[in-house]
């Protein structure tokens, strides 16, 4: 039997759905933009609060363990912000343990995400818009950073980012705009969050964020198709692990 868990505020759900349906489009879009900006700002603030004591105690803040710990702290903030938004707005987020019947969907989703990543990367390369990577720069100093980040992707990164962008933001936008605009809006915000993952000039950095947005659209489509947040979480985690382990093996 599948385990069904719904993250929602039952008594407020009907009332909030009506409120969302009557909310002005611009206001709702601004609300989601502010949510992402808030999550980013709080994550950075908490990250600084985490690093300052380590700096005072004389720890090297560039070590792999400290960087991974700081990444985990930021992702936990995303998880908390997403959950808080879901609770406050009464957004229903269905999440249940996937069955074996959904395995082809997960595999197909990973293949689709990888295909999109490769295809868009070729386009960026053709137009000389490939950005530098912050993750790549850290990995050059210590390749095991990629393995640690792969583990974080499974346990923290994928659940946190999918709850925030697909569960909270896409779910909120869907009630007012429908599934396709909701996927597009959530994916663009998802890409914007990753602007700081890249280095170089403005054009390639924006192009890199666009690549992430395209991959996010795959996750969003899977969420709409399956109505189960666990599916994009699994696909997101596996996708990250494949790329990070491949990166580790090629260094």
C-alpha positions as CSV (number, residue, x, y, z in Angstrom):
1,X,0.0,0.0,0.0
2,X,1.3,3.4,-0.9
3,X,2.0,5.9,1.9
4,X,0.0,9.1,1.3
5,X,1.1,12.3,2.9
6,X,-0.3,15.6,2.1
7,X,1.4,18.8,3.2
8,X,-1.5,21.2,3.5
9,X,-3.6,23.2,5.9
10,X,-6.9,21.4,5.7
11,X,-9.3,23.9,7.2
12,X,-7.8,26.8,5.2
13,X,-7.3,25.0,1.9
14,X,-10.7,25.8,0.3
15,X,-10.6,29.4,1.5
16,X,-7.1,29.9,0.3
17,X,-7.8,28.3,-3.1
18,X,-10.6,30.8,-3.7
19,X,-8.3,33.7,-2.5
20,X,-5.6,32.6,-5.0
21,X,-8.1,32.3,-7.8
22,X,-9.1,35.9,-7.3
23,X,-5.6,37.2,-6.6
24,X,-4.4,39.6,-9.3
25,X,-1.8,37.9,-11.6
26,X,0.9,40.5,-11.1
27,X,0.5,40.4,-7.3
28,X,0.8,36.6,-7.3
29,X,3.9,36.6,-9.5
30,X,5.5,39.3,-7.3
31,X,4.7,37.1,-4.3
32,X,6.6,34.1,-5.7
33,X,9.5,36.3,-6.8
34,X,9.7,37.8,-3.3
35,X,9.6,34.3,-1.8
36,X,12.6,33.2,-3.8
37,X,14.5,36.4,-2.9
38,X,13.6,35.8,0.7
39,X,14.8,32.2,0.6
40,X,18.1,33.3,-1.0
41,X,18.6,36.1,1.5
42,X,17.9,34.1,4.6
43,X,20.0,31.2,3.3
44,X,23.0,33.6,2.9
45,X,22.4,35.2,6.3
46,X,22.2,31.8,8.0
47,X,25.2,30.7,6.1
48,X,27.2,33.6,7.4
49,X,26.0,33.0,10.9
50,X,27.2,29.4,10.5
51,X,30.6,30.3,9.1
52,X,31.5,33.2,11.5
53,X,32.1,31.0,14.6
54,X,34.2,28.6,12.5
55,X,36.3,31.5,11.3
56,X,36.7,32.8,14.8
57,X,37.8,29.3,15.9
58,X,40.4,29.3,13.2
59,X,38.9,26.8,10.8
60,X,39.8,27.0,7.1
61,X,36.5,28.0,5.4
62,X,37.6,26.7,2.1
63,X,37.9,23.0,3.1
64,X,35.5,20.6,1.5
65,X,33.7,19.7,4.7
66,X,33.0,23.3,5.6
67,X,31.8,24.1,2.1
68,X,29.5,21.1,2.1
69,X,28.2,21.9,5.5
70,X,27.5,25.5,4.4
71,X,25.7,24.2,1.4
72,X,23.6,21.9,3.5
73,X,22.6,24.8,5.8
74,X,21.5,26.9,2.9
75,X,19.4,24.0,1.5
76,X,17.7,23.5,4.9
77,X,16.7,27.1,4.8
78,X,15.1,26.5,1.4
79,X,13.3,23.5,2.8
80,X,12.0,25.6,5.8
81,X,10.9,28.5,3.6
82,X,9.1,26.2,1.2
83,X,7.4,24.4,4.0
84,X,6.4,27.6,5.7
85,X,4.9,29.0,2.5
86,X,3.0,25.8,1.9
87,X,1.6,26.0,5.4
88,X,0.8,29.7,5.3
89,X,-0.9,29.6,1.9
90,X,-2.6,26.3,2.3
91,X,-1.0,24.9,-0.9
92,X,-1.7,21.1,-1.2
93,X,1.5,19.2,-2.0
94,X,0.8,15.5,-2.6
95,X,3.8,13.3,-1.9
96,X,3.7,9.6,-1.6
97,X,6.3,6.7,-1.7
98,X,6.7,5.8,-5.4
99,X,5.6,2.3,-6.5
100,X,7.5,0.0,-8.9
101,X,5.0,1.1,-11.5
102,X,6.5,4.6,-11.5
103,X,10.0,3.4,-12.1
104,X,9.8,3.9,-15.9
105,X,8.6,7.4,-15.3
106,X,11.6,8.1,-13.0
107,X,14.0,6.6,-15.5
108,X,12.4,8.5,-18.4
109,X,12.5,11.7,-16.4
110,X,16.3,11.3,-15.7
111,X,16.9,10.6,-19.4
112,X,14.8,13.6,-20.5
113,X,16.6,15.9,-18.0
114,X,20.0,14.7,-19.2
115,X,19.0,15.0,-22.9
116,X,17.8,18.6,-22.3
117,X,21.0,19.4,-20.5
118,X,23.2,18.0,-23.3
119,X,21.1,19.6,-26.0
120,X,21.0,23.1,-24.4
121,X,24.7,22.8,-23.6
122,X,25.5,22.2,-27.3
123,X,23.5,25.3,-28.2
124,X,25.3,27.4,-25.6
125,X,28.6,26.2,-26.8
126,X,27.7,27.1,-30.4
127,X,27.0,30.6,-29.4
128,X,30.0,30.8,-27.0
129,X,27.8,31.2,-24.0
130,X,29.1,28.4,-21.8
131,X,29.7,29.9,-18.3
132,X,32.3,29.0,-15.7
133,X,31.2,26.8,-12.8
134,X,31.7,27.6,-9.1
135,X,31.2,23.9,-8.4
136,X,33.8,23.0,-11.0
137,X,36.3,25.4,-9.5
138,X,35.9,23.9,-6.0
139,X,36.1,20.4,-7.4
140,X,39.4,21.2,-9.1
141,X,40.9,21.7,-5.6
142,X,39.3,18.6,-4.1
143,X,37.4,16.2,-6.4
144,X,35.8,14.5,-3.5
145,X,33.7,17.6,-3.1
146,X,31.6,16.3,-6.0
147,X,30.9,13.0,-4.2
148,X,29.8,14.9,-1.0
149,X,27.6,17.1,-3.1
150,X,26.1,14.1,-4.7
151,X,25.1,12.7,-1.3
152,X,23.7,16.1,-0.3
153,X,21.7,16.1,-3.5
154,X,19.9,12.9,-2.5
155,X,19.2,13.8,1.1
156,X,18.9,17.6,1.2
157,X,19.2,19.5,-2.1
158,X,16.6,17.7,-4.2
159,X,13.9,17.5,-1.5
160,X,14.5,21.2,-0.5
161,X,14.5,22.6,-4.0
162,X,11.6,20.5,-5.2
163,X,9.4,21.5,-2.2
164,X,10.2,25.1,-2.7
165,X,9.9,25.4,-6.5
166,X,7.6,22.6,-7.6
167,X,5.5,22.1,-4.4
168,X,5.2,25.6,-3.1
169,X,5.7,28.0,-6.1
170,X,4.4,25.8,-8.9
171,X,1.5,24.7,-6.8
172,X,0.6,28.2,-5.9
173,X,0.9,29.5,-9.5
174,X,-1.2,26.6,-10.9
175,X,-4.3,27.6,-9.0
176,X,-4.3,31.0,-10.8
177,X,-2.7,30.4,-14.1
178,X,-3.0,26.7,-14.8
179,X,-0.2,24.0,-15.2
180,X,1.8,25.2,-18.2
181,X,2.3,28.8,-17.0
182,X,3.0,27.5,-13.5
183,X,5.7,25.2,-14.8
184,X,7.2,28.0,-16.8
185,X,7.1,30.5,-13.9
186,X,8.5,28.1,-11.3
187,X,11.3,27.0,-13.7
188,X,12.4,30.5,-14.4
189,X,12.6,31.2,-10.7
190,X,14.4,27.9,-10.2
191,X,17.0,29.0,-12.9
192,X,17.4,32.5,-11.3
193,X,18.3,30.9,-8.0
194,X,21.3,29.3,-9.7
195,X,22.7,32.5,-11.2
196,X,25.4,32.5,-8.4
197,X,26.5,29.0,-9.4
198,X,28.2,30.4,-12.5
199,X,31.2,32.7,-13.2
200,X,32.1,34.8,-16.2
201,X,30.4,37.6,-18.1
202,X,26.7,38.4,-17.8
203,X,25.6,36.7,-21.0
204,X,27.0,33.2,-20.2
205,X,25.8,33.4,-16.6
206,X,22.2,34.2,-17.7
207,X,22.5,31.4,-20.3
208,X,23.6,29.0,-17.6
209,X,20.6,29.9,-15.5
210,X,18.4,29.4,-18.6
211,X,19.8,25.9,-18.9
212,X,18.8,25.2,-15.3
213,X,15.4,26.6,-16.0
214,X,14.9,24.2,-18.9
215,X,15.9,21.2,-16.7
216,X,13.5,22.5,-14.0
217,X,10.7,22.5,-16.6
218,X,11.3,18.7,-16.9
219,X,10.9,18.3,-13.1
220,X,7.8,20.5,-13.2
221,X,6.2,18.5,-16.0
222,X,6.8,15.3,-14.1
223,X,5.1,16.8,-11.0
224,X,2.1,17.8,-13.0
225,X,1.9,14.4,-14.7
226,X,2.3,12.3,-11.6
227,X,0.8,14.6,-9.0
228,X,3.4,13.2,-6.7
229,X,6.3,15.4,-5.5
230,X,8.4,12.3,-4.7
231,X,8.8,11.8,-8.5
232,X,10.6,15.1,-9.3
233,X,12.6,14.7,-6.1
234,X,13.8,11.3,-7.2
235,X,14.6,12.5,-10.7
236,X,16.3,15.6,-9.5
237,X,18.5,13.6,-7.1
238,X,19.4,11.0,-9.6
239,X,20.2,13.6,-12.3
240,X,22.5,15.5,-9.9
241,X,24.2,12.3,-8.8
242,X,24.8,11.2,-12.4
243,X,26.4,14.5,-13.4
244,X,28.5,14.8,-10.2
245,X,29.8,11.3,-10.2
246,X,30.6,11.6,-13.9
247,X,32.5,14.8,-13.1
248,X,34.4,13.1,-10.3
249,X,35.4,10.2,-12.6
250,X,36.7,12.6,-15.3
251,X,38.9,14.7,-13.0
